[in-house]
Amino acid sequence: MQAKQRTTPPQVSAPVPPKPAARCIQRAQVAQEVERAIEEGETRAVDPGGTLRFTALAAGCLAVVALFQGGGGAGVHMALKIDKDEQWNNFLNAIAGHEITTVYLYSDMLGERQGWHVKYHLNEDVMIQGPDGSQPPRAGGEVDINEGWIADEGLAKEWFKTALSAQRVILTRTNKTVEHQCP
């Protein structure tokens, strides 16, 4: 009589998932970085703790950051050569319904004759009466100073404070990349 031989099934290990290629991870990281940068003419809002990062403020661009009561904020990268009404309206939509605590302005062309101008009400003697927030900031070549368009740094800060109902406005003169952390 022959004895039965016992056979053990071969040992099979669980399949090991393939490691993602390094270049895939790098592309994903680069895509995230690009997604966070706000380019000319764009608006973005972030939740509390988020970061608003703007591409370089070249050619007189203006970055406006509004911080919200309770955290978070929104920013717009305004460009002199792009439709100001559309840029400003997109920004106003992003901040709608939020109380603004602080506005940060970043530009090397705020308060410059060929740079950004803001609209003020004038009386019959062409004396400044107060900010007119019904018009977005505009480029120097697009405005008539006799109609109340002002290129003064201090009055620009006051205009943004009034137009956005902010508690304070802080201006930094720069044409570099800006990164702003929103509490």
TIDRENGU-918211 format. One record per residue: x, y, z of N, C-alpha, C in turn; residue in three letters; residue number from 0. Coordinates in Angstrom, 2 decimals. Layout:
<rec <X,Y,Z>,<X,Y,Z>,<X,Y,Z>,"ala",NUM>;
...
***
This chain:
<rec <0.81,-1.13,0.00>,<0.00,0.00,0.00>,<0.88,1.23,0.00>,"met",0>;
<rec <0.42,2.12,-0.82>,<1.21,3.34,-0.95>,<0.67,4.39,0.00>,"gln",1>;
<rec <1.55,5.09,0.66>,<1.14,6.16,1.58>,<0.83,7.41,0.78>,"ala",2>;
<rec <-0.21,8.10,1.21>,<-0.56,9.35,0.53>,<0.44,10.42,0.93>,"lys",3>;
<rec <0.88,11.10,-0.07>,<1.79,12.23,0.20>,<0.95,13.47,0.39>,"gln",4>;
<rec <1.33,14.19,1.36>,<0.63,15.45,1.60>,<1.31,16.54,0.79>,"arg",5>;
<rec <0.50,17.29,0.10>,<1.06,18.44,-0.63>,<0.53,19.71,0.00>,"thr",6>;
<rec <1.39,20.61,0.18>,<0.96,21.91,0.72>,<0.83,22.88,-0.44>,"thr",7>;
<rec <-0.20,23.65,-0.37>,<-0.37,24.62,-1.45>,<0.79,25.62,-1.43>,"pro",8>;
<rec <1.15,26.09,-2.60>,<2.25,27.06,-2.63>,<1.88,28.33,-1.86>,"pro",9>;
<rec <2.84,28.91,-1.22>,<2.65,30.15,-0.48>,<2.49,31.31,-1.47>,"gln",10>;
<rec <1.39,32.01,-1.36>,<1.14,33.17,-2.23>,<1.02,34.39,-1.34>,"val",11>;
<rec <1.85,35.35,-1.62>,<1.76,36.58,-0.83>,<0.82,37.56,-1.52>,"ser",12>;
<rec <0.31,38.47,-0.74>,<-0.60,39.47,-1.29>,<0.18,40.34,-2.29>,"ala",13>;
<rec <-0.46,40.74,-3.36>,<0.24,41.57,-4.33>,<0.64,42.90,-3.70>,"pro",14>;
<rec <1.79,43.37,-4.08>,<2.30,44.65,-3.59>,<1.90,45.71,-4.59>,"val",15>;
<rec <1.21,46.73,-4.12>,<0.84,47.78,-5.07>,<2.09,48.47,-5.61>,"pro",16>;
<rec <2.07,48.82,-6.88>,<3.25,49.48,-7.44>,<3.45,50.85,-6.81>,"pro",17>;
<rec <4.70,51.24,-6.66>,<5.01,52.56,-6.14>,<4.79,53.58,-7.25>,"lys",18>;
<rec <4.19,54.71,-6.91>,<4.00,55.71,-7.96>,<5.35,56.25,-8.40>,"pro",19>;
<rec <5.42,56.54,-9.66>,<6.66,57.10,-10.19>,<6.90,58.47,-9.57>,"ala",20>;
<rec <8.14,58.77,-9.31>,<8.49,60.05,-8.68>,<7.99,61.22,-9.50>,"ala",21>;
<rec <8.03,61.12,-10.81>,<7.61,62.24,-11.64>,<6.12,62.53,-11.49>,"arg",22>;
<rec <5.32,61.52,-11.17>,<3.89,61.73,-10.96>,<3.66,62.57,-9.71>,"cys",23>;
<rec <4.37,62.26,-8.67>,<4.25,63.02,-7.43>,<4.68,64.46,-7.66>,"ile",24>;
<rec <5.79,64.64,-8.37>,<6.27,65.99,-8.64>,<5.25,66.78,-9.45>,"gln",25>;
<rec <4.66,66.13,-10.45>,<3.66,66.85,-11.25>,<2.47,67.25,-10.39>,"arg",26>;
<rec <2.05,66.38,-9.50>,<0.94,66.71,-8.62>,<1.31,67.89,-7.72>,"ala",27>;
<rec <2.51,67.90,-7.20>,<2.94,69.01,-6.35>,<3.01,70.30,-7.14>,"gln",28>;
<rec <3.53,70.25,-8.35>,<3.61,71.44,-9.19>,<2.21,71.95,-9.51>,"val",29>;
<rec <1.29,71.04,-9.81>,<-0.08,71.44,-10.12>,<-0.71,72.15,-8.93>,"ala",30>;
<rec <-0.45,71.66,-7.71>,<-0.99,72.31,-6.52>,<-0.40,73.71,-6.37>,"gln",31>;
<rec <0.90,73.85,-6.60>,<1.54,75.16,-6.50>,<0.94,76.14,-7.50>,"glu",32>;
<rec <0.77,75.70,-8.75>,<0.22,76.57,-9.78>,<-1.21,76.96,-9.41>,"val",33>;
<rec <-1.97,76.02,-8.87>,<-3.34,76.28,-8.50>,<-3.45,77.36,-7.43>,"glu",34>;
<rec <-2.48,77.44,-6.55>,<-2.55,78.41,-5.45>,<-2.16,79.82,-5.88>,"arg",35>;
<rec <-1.40,79.98,-6.95>,<-0.95,81.31,-7.37>,<-2.09,82.03,-8.09>,"ala",36>;
<rec <-2.36,83.25,-7.66>,<-3.40,84.06,-8.27>,<-2.73,84.91,-9.35>,"ile",37>;
<rec <-3.14,84.71,-10.57>,<-2.54,85.42,-11.69>,<-3.32,86.69,-12.01>,"glu",38>;
<rec <-2.77,87.49,-12.92>,<-3.40,88.76,-13.31>,<-4.86,88.55,-13.69>,"glu",39>;
<rec <-5.71,89.38,-13.12>,<-7.14,89.34,-13.42>,<-7.93,88.32,-12.64>,"gly",40>;
<rec <-7.29,87.52,-11.79>,<-7.98,86.46,-11.06>,<-8.31,86.86,-9.62>,"glu",41>;
<rec <-9.35,86.22,-9.10>,<-9.79,86.40,-7.72>,<-9.84,85.02,-7.08>,"thr",42>;
<rec <-9.52,84.95,-5.80>,<-9.62,83.68,-5.08>,<-10.00,83.96,-3.64>,"arg",43>;
<rec <-10.79,83.06,-3.06>,<-11.14,83.11,-1.64>,<-10.58,81.86,-0.98>,"ala",44>;
<rec <-10.18,81.99,0.29>,<-9.65,80.85,1.04>,<-10.33,80.76,2.40>,"val",45>;
<rec <-10.36,79.55,2.94>,<-10.90,79.30,4.27>,<-9.90,79.77,5.32>,"asp",46>;
<rec <-10.32,79.79,6.60>,<-9.38,80.15,7.66>,<-8.11,79.30,7.59>,"pro",47>;
<rec <-6.97,79.93,7.73>,<-5.68,79.25,7.67>,<-5.13,79.12,6.26>,"gly",48>;
<rec <-5.91,79.51,5.26>,<-5.48,79.40,3.86>,<-4.49,80.49,3.50>,"gly",49>;
<rec <-3.81,80.28,2.38>,<-2.81,81.22,1.90>,<-3.21,81.75,0.54>,"thr",50>;
<rec <-3.14,83.06,0.38>,<-3.34,83.69,-0.92>,<-1.97,84.03,-1.46>,"leu",51>;
<rec <-1.61,83.39,-2.57>,<-0.30,83.61,-3.17>,<-0.51,84.20,-4.55>,"arg",52>;
<rec <0.13,85.33,-4.80>,<0.00,86.04,-6.07>,<1.27,85.89,-6.88>,"phe",53>;
<rec <1.11,85.77,-8.20>,<2.28,85.83,-9.06>,<2.86,87.24,-8.96>,"thr",54>;
<rec <4.05,87.44,-9.49>,<4.72,88.75,-9.39>,<3.81,89.87,-9.87>,"ala",55>;
<rec <3.84,90.96,-9.13>,<3.00,92.12,-9.43>,<3.70,93.01,-10.46>,"leu",56>;
<rec <3.94,92.46,-11.62>,<4.66,93.18,-12.67>,<3.76,94.19,-13.36>,"ala",57>;
<rec <4.40,95.16,-14.01>,<3.71,96.14,-14.86>,<2.59,96.88,-14.13>,"ala",58>;
<rec <2.81,97.19,-12.86>,<1.85,98.00,-12.12>,<0.66,97.29,-11.55>,"gly",59>;
<rec <0.70,95.98,-11.44>,<-0.44,95.24,-10.88>,<-0.70,95.65,-9.43>,"cys",60>;
<rec <-1.90,95.36,-8.98>,<-2.34,95.66,-7.62>,<-2.96,94.41,-7.03>,"leu",61>;
<rec <-2.41,93.94,-5.92>,<-3.01,92.82,-5.19>,<-3.78,93.40,-4.01>,"ala",62>;
<rec <-5.03,93.00,-3.90>,<-5.89,93.43,-2.80>,<-6.29,92.18,-2.03>,"val",63>;
<rec <-6.01,92.16,-0.72>,<-6.37,91.04,0.15>,<-7.33,91.57,1.21>,"val",64>;
<rec <-8.47,90.94,1.34>,<-9.45,91.28,2.37>,<-9.54,90.12,3.35>,"ala",65>;
<rec <-9.27,90.39,4.62>,<-9.38,89.36,5.66>,<-10.77,89.41,6.27>,"leu",66>;
<rec <-11.36,88.23,6.48>,<-12.71,88.13,6.99>,<-12.72,88.01,8.51>,"phe",67>;
<rec <-13.73,88.62,9.12>,<-13.98,88.42,10.55>,<-14.25,86.93,10.75>,"gln",68>;
<rec <-13.54,86.29,11.67>,<-13.72,84.87,11.91>,<-12.77,83.99,11.12>,"gly",69>;
<rec <-11.97,84.58,10.23>,<-10.96,83.82,9.49>,<-11.24,83.69,8.01>,"gly",70>;
<rec <-10.18,83.43,7.30>,<-10.26,83.32,5.84>,<-10.14,84.68,5.19>,"gly",71>;
<rec <-10.25,84.68,3.90>,<-10.14,85.94,3.18>,<-10.24,85.71,1.68>,"gly",72>;
<rec <-10.08,86.81,0.95>,<-10.13,86.76,-0.51>,<-9.14,87.76,-1.06>,"ala",73>;
<rec <-8.68,87.48,-2.27>,<-7.74,88.39,-2.91>,<-8.00,88.49,-4.40>,"gly",74>;
<rec <-7.63,89.63,-4.95>,<-7.73,89.87,-6.38>,<-6.40,90.41,-6.86>,"val",75>;
<rec <-5.95,89.93,-8.02>,<-4.71,90.38,-8.66>,<-5.14,91.27,-9.83>,"his",76>;
<rec <-5.28,92.57,-9.55>,<-5.77,93.50,-10.56>,<-4.63,93.92,-11.48>,"met",77>;
<rec <-4.92,93.87,-12.78>,<-3.95,94.24,-13.79>,<-4.43,95.50,-14.51>,"ala",78>;
<rec <-3.49,96.40,-14.79>,<-3.84,97.66,-15.44>,<-4.46,97.47,-16.82>,"leu",79>;
<rec <-4.07,96.42,-17.53>,<-4.50,96.25,-18.92>,<-5.70,95.31,-19.09>,"lys",80>;
<rec <-6.30,94.85,-17.99>,<-7.46,93.95,-18.06>,<-8.68,94.70,-17.54>,"ile",81>;
<rec <-9.87,94.35,-18.02>,<-11.13,94.99,-17.65>,<-11.26,95.13,-16.13>,"asp",82>;
<rec <-11.18,96.35,-15.66>,<-11.24,96.61,-14.21>,<-12.60,96.29,-13.61>,"lys",83>;
<rec <-13.68,96.56,-14.35>,<-15.02,96.27,-13.82>,<-15.18,94.78,-13.53>,"asp",84>;
<rec <-14.76,93.94,-14.45>,<-14.89,92.50,-14.26>,<-14.03,92.02,-13.09>,"glu",85>;
<rec <-12.79,92.49,-13.03>,<-11.90,92.09,-11.94>,<-12.49,92.48,-10.59>,"gln",86>;
<rec <-12.94,93.72,-10.48>,<-13.47,94.24,-9.22>,<-14.77,93.53,-8.84>,"trp",87>;
<rec <-15.67,93.31,-9.81>,<-16.93,92.63,-9.52>,<-16.71,91.19,-9.05>,"asn",88>;
<rec <-15.75,90.49,-9.65>,<-15.42,89.14,-9.19>,<-14.94,89.16,-7.75>,"asn",89>;
<rec <-14.13,90.16,-7.41>,<-13.64,90.30,-6.03>,<-14.79,90.61,-5.09>,"phe",90>;
<rec <-15.65,91.55,-5.46>,<-16.80,91.89,-4.61>,<-17.69,90.68,-4.38>,"leu",91>;
<rec <-17.86,89.84,-5.39>,<-18.64,88.61,-5.23>,<-17.97,87.65,-4.24>,"asn",92>;
<rec <-16.64,87.60,-4.27>,<-15.91,86.70,-3.37>,<-16.00,87.14,-1.91>,"ala",93>;
<rec <-16.14,88.44,-1.67>,<-16.20,88.94,-0.29>,<-17.62,89.19,0.19>,"ile",94>;
<rec <-18.59,89.04,-0.70>,<-20.00,89.31,-0.35>,<-20.42,88.50,0.87>,"ala",95>;
<rec <-21.09,89.15,1.79>,<-21.60,88.48,2.98>,<-20.59,88.34,4.10>,"gly",96>;
<rec <-19.38,88.83,3.90>,<-18.34,88.74,4.93>,<-18.05,90.13,5.50>,"his",97>;
<rec <-17.78,90.16,6.79>,<-17.31,91.40,7.42>,<-15.80,91.44,7.23>,"glu",98>;
<rec <-15.31,92.56,6.71>,<-13.88,92.72,6.42>,<-13.20,93.38,7.62>,"ile",99>;
<rec <-12.15,92.73,8.12>,<-11.40,93.34,9.23>,<-10.26,94.20,8.71>,"thr",100>;
<rec <-9.46,93.64,7.82>,<-8.28,94.35,7.33>,<-8.14,94.14,5.83>,"thr",101>;
<rec <-7.72,95.20,5.15>,<-7.42,95.12,3.72>,<-5.93,95.38,3.57>,"val",102>;
<rec <-5.27,94.50,2.82>,<-3.85,94.67,2.50>,<-3.75,95.00,1.02>,"tyr",103>;
<rec <-3.02,96.06,0.70>,<-2.79,96.48,-0.68>,<-1.31,96.28,-0.99>,"leu",104>;
<rec <-1.03,95.66,-2.12>,<0.35,95.44,-2.56>,<0.49,95.97,-3.98>,"tyr",105>;
<rec <1.32,96.98,-4.18>,<1.55,97.52,-5.52>,<2.69,98.52,-5.47>,"ser",106>;
<rec <3.36,98.68,-6.60>,<4.35,99.74,-6.70>,<3.77,100.93,-7.48>,"asp",107>;
<rec <2.50,100.84,-7.88>,<1.88,101.89,-8.69>,<0.65,102.53,-8.03>,"met",108>;
<rec <0.49,102.36,-6.75>,<-0.61,103.02,-6.05>,<-0.10,104.38,-5.59>,"leu",109>;
<rec <-0.78,105.43,-5.98>,<-0.32,106.77,-5.67>,<0.58,107.36,-6.76>,"gly",110>;
<rec <0.72,106.64,-7.87>,<1.53,107.11,-8.99>,<0.62,107.64,-10.10>,"glu",111>;
<rec <1.03,108.69,-10.75>,<0.22,109.33,-11.80>,<-0.21,108.35,-12.89>,"arg",112>;
<rec <0.68,107.48,-13.35>,<0.35,106.52,-14.40>,<-0.16,105.19,-13.81>,"gln",113>;
<rec <-0.27,105.13,-12.51>,<-0.72,103.90,-11.85>,<-2.20,103.91,-11.53>,"gly",114>;
<rec <-2.52,103.41,-10.35>,<-3.91,103.21,-9.93>,<-4.52,104.49,-9.39>,"trp",115>;
<rec <-5.77,104.76,-9.80>,<-6.55,105.90,-9.33>,<-7.84,105.37,-8.72>,"his",116>;
<rec <-8.35,106.08,-7.73>,<-9.64,105.76,-7.12>,<-10.55,106.98,-7.25>,"val",117>;
<rec <-11.85,106.75,-7.25>,<-12.83,107.81,-7.50>,<-13.32,108.44,-6.20>,"lys",118>;
<rec <-13.33,109.77,-6.20>,<-13.86,110.54,-5.08>,<-14.96,111.46,-5.57>,"tyr",119>;
<rec <-15.91,111.75,-4.68>,<-16.94,112.74,-4.98>,<-16.29,114.12,-4.88>,"his",120>;
<rec <-16.68,115.00,-5.80>,<-16.18,116.38,-5.78>,<-17.37,117.32,-5.65>,"leu",121>;
<rec <-17.17,118.46,-4.98>,<-18.23,119.46,-4.93>,<-18.08,120.39,-6.13>,"asn",122>;
<rec <-18.92,121.41,-6.21>,<-18.89,122.32,-7.35>,<-17.58,123.10,-7.46>,"glu",123>;
<rec <-16.84,123.22,-6.37>,<-15.55,123.90,-6.38>,<-14.40,122.91,-6.63>,"asp",124>;
<rec <-14.73,121.71,-7.03>,<-13.79,120.62,-7.31>,<-12.97,120.28,-6.05>,"val",125>;
<rec <-13.64,120.33,-4.92>,<-13.02,119.93,-3.65>,<-13.48,118.51,-3.33>,"met",126>;
<rec <-12.57,117.72,-2.81>,<-12.87,116.33,-2.47>,<-13.88,116.27,-1.34>,"ile",127>;
<rec <-14.94,115.47,-1.54>,<-16.00,115.32,-0.55>,<-15.98,113.96,0.14>,"gln",128>;
<rec <-15.50,112.94,-0.51>,<-15.46,111.62,0.09>,<-15.35,110.54,-0.97>,"gly",129>;
<rec <-14.98,109.33,-0.57>,<-14.80,108.23,-1.52>,<-16.08,107.87,-2.25>,"pro",130>;
<rec <-15.95,107.58,-3.54>,<-17.05,107.10,-4.37>,<-16.75,105.65,-4.72>,"asp",131>;
<rec <-17.25,104.73,-3.93>,<-16.97,103.31,-4.12>,<-17.76,102.65,-5.23>,"gly",132>;
<rec <-18.50,103.44,-6.02>,<-19.30,102.85,-7.09>,<-18.47,102.47,-8.32>,"ser",133>;
<rec <-17.24,102.94,-8.39>,<-16.35,102.64,-9.51>,<-15.13,101.88,-9.00>,"gln",134>;
<rec <-14.67,100.87,-9.74>,<-13.45,100.17,-9.31>,<-12.22,101.03,-9.55>,"pro",135>;
<rec <-11.10,100.70,-8.93>,<-9.86,101.42,-9.23>,<-9.57,101.32,-10.73>,"pro",136>;
<rec <-8.94,102.37,-11.27>,<-8.64,102.41,-12.70>,<-7.21,102.87,-12.94>,"arg",137>;
<rec <-6.74,102.61,-14.15>,<-5.40,103.01,-14.56>,<-5.37,104.50,-14.90>,"ala",138>;
<rec <-4.21,105.12,-14.68>,<-4.05,106.55,-14.92>,<-4.46,107.02,-16.29>,"gly",139>;
<rec <-4.16,106.28,-17.32>,<-4.50,106.69,-18.68>,<-5.98,106.59,-19.01>,"gly",140>;
<rec <-6.79,106.00,-18.14>,<-8.22,105.78,-18.39>,<-9.11,106.79,-17.68>,"glu",141>;
<rec <-8.54,107.70,-16.92>,<-9.36,108.55,-16.06>,<-9.11,110.04,-16.31>,"val",142>;
<rec <-10.05,110.84,-15.84>,<-9.94,112.30,-15.91>,<-9.91,112.80,-14.46>,"asp",143>;
<rec <-8.79,113.41,-14.09>,<-8.67,113.87,-12.70>,<-9.71,114.93,-12.36>,"ile",144>;
<rec <-10.26,115.61,-13.36>,<-11.30,116.61,-13.12>,<-12.64,115.97,-12.77>,"asn",145>;
<rec <-12.73,114.67,-12.93>,<-13.95,113.95,-12.57>,<-13.82,113.22,-11.24>,"glu",146>;
<rec <-12.76,113.52,-10.49>,<-12.62,112.97,-9.15>,<-11.71,111.76,-9.03>,"gly",147>;
<rec <-10.94,111.45,-10.07>,<-10.03,110.31,-10.00>,<-8.72,110.76,-9.37>,"trp",148>;
<rec <-8.35,110.12,-8.25>,<-7.23,110.54,-7.42>,<-6.15,109.45,-7.42>,"ile",149>;
<rec <-4.87,109.89,-7.45>,<-3.75,108.94,-7.41>,<-2.89,109.20,-6.18>,"ala",150>;
<rec <-3.52,109.46,-5.06>,<-2.81,109.73,-3.81>,<-2.85,108.49,-2.92>,"asp",151>;
<rec <-1.69,108.11,-2.38>,<-1.60,106.90,-1.54>,<-2.55,106.93,-0.35>,"glu",152>;
<rec <-2.52,108.01,0.39>,<-3.37,108.13,1.58>,<-4.85,108.10,1.25>,"gly",153>;
<rec <-5.24,108.83,0.18>,<-6.64,108.82,-0.22>,<-7.05,107.47,-0.80>,"leu",154>;
<rec <-6.11,106.78,-1.43>,<-6.40,105.43,-1.93>,<-6.69,104.48,-0.76>,"ala",155>;
<rec <-5.88,104.57,0.29>,<-6.13,103.73,1.47>,<-7.50,104.03,2.06>,"lys",156>;
<rec <-7.85,105.31,2.15>,<-9.16,105.70,2.68>,<-10.29,105.18,1.78>,"glu",157>;
<rec <-10.07,105.24,0.46>,<-11.07,104.75,-0.49>,<-11.34,103.26,-0.27>,"trp",158>;
<rec <-10.27,102.46,-0.17>,<-10.44,101.01,0.03>,<-11.10,100.73,1.38>,"phe",159>;
<rec <-10.75,101.49,2.39>,<-11.35,101.30,3.71>,<-12.86,101.53,3.64>,"lys",160>;
<rec <-13.26,102.59,2.95>,<-14.68,102.92,2.83>,<-15.39,101.96,1.87>,"thr",161>;
<rec <-14.81,101.73,0.70>,<-15.46,100.90,-0.32>,<-15.68,99.47,0.15>,"ala",162>;
<rec <-14.77,98.96,1.00>,<-14.87,97.57,1.47>,<-15.34,97.48,2.92>,"leu",163>;
<rec <-15.70,98.61,3.52>,<-16.16,98.65,4.91>,<-15.18,97.93,5.83>,"ser",164>;
<rec <-13.91,98.23,5.65>,<-12.85,97.59,6.42>,<-12.52,98.42,7.66>,"ala",165>;
<rec <-11.98,97.76,8.67>,<-11.56,98.45,9.88>,<-10.23,99.18,9.68>,"gln",166>;
<rec <-9.35,98.59,8.83>,<-8.07,99.24,8.54>,<-7.53,98.76,7.20>,"arg",167>;
<rec <-6.59,99.55,6.66>,<-5.96,99.24,5.39>,<-4.45,99.40,5.55>,"val",168>;
<rec <-3.71,98.43,5.04>,<-2.25,98.45,5.12>,<-1.70,98.34,3.70>,"ile",169>;
<rec <-0.82,99.27,3.34>,<-0.23,99.31,2.00>,<1.24,98.91,2.05>,"leu",170>;
<rec <1.63,98.03,1.15>,<3.03,97.66,0.98>,<3.40,97.92,-0.47>,"thr",171>;
<rec <4.41,98.75,-0.68>,<4.86,99.04,-2.05>,<5.80,97.94,-2.51>,"arg",172>;
<rec <5.35,97.18,-3.52>,<6.15,96.08,-4.05>,<5.69,95.72,-5.45>,"thr",173>;
<rec <6.59,95.10,-6.21>,<6.22,94.53,-7.51>,<6.66,93.06,-7.56>,"asn",174>;
<rec <6.85,92.48,-6.40>,<7.31,91.09,-6.27>,<6.13,90.14,-6.09>,"lys",175>;
<rec <6.45,88.84,-5.96>,<5.45,87.84,-5.63>,<4.99,88.09,-4.19>,"thr",176>;
<rec <3.71,87.98,-3.96>,<3.15,88.22,-2.62>,<2.47,86.94,-2.13>,"val",177>;
<rec <2.70,86.61,-0.87>,<2.03,85.48,-0.23>,<1.44,85.98,1.07>,"glu",178>;
<rec <0.15,85.77,1.25>,<-0.52,86.29,2.44>,<-1.27,85.16,3.14>,"his",179>;
<rec <-0.95,84.91,4.39>,<-1.61,83.90,5.21>,<-2.86,84.51,5.83>,"gln",180>;
<rec <-4.00,83.87,5.65>,<-5.27,84.35,6.22>,<-5.54,83.58,7.53>,"cys",181>;
<rec <-5.71,84.30,8.62>,<-5.96,83.62,9.90>,<-7.26,82.83,9.88>,"pro",182>;
***
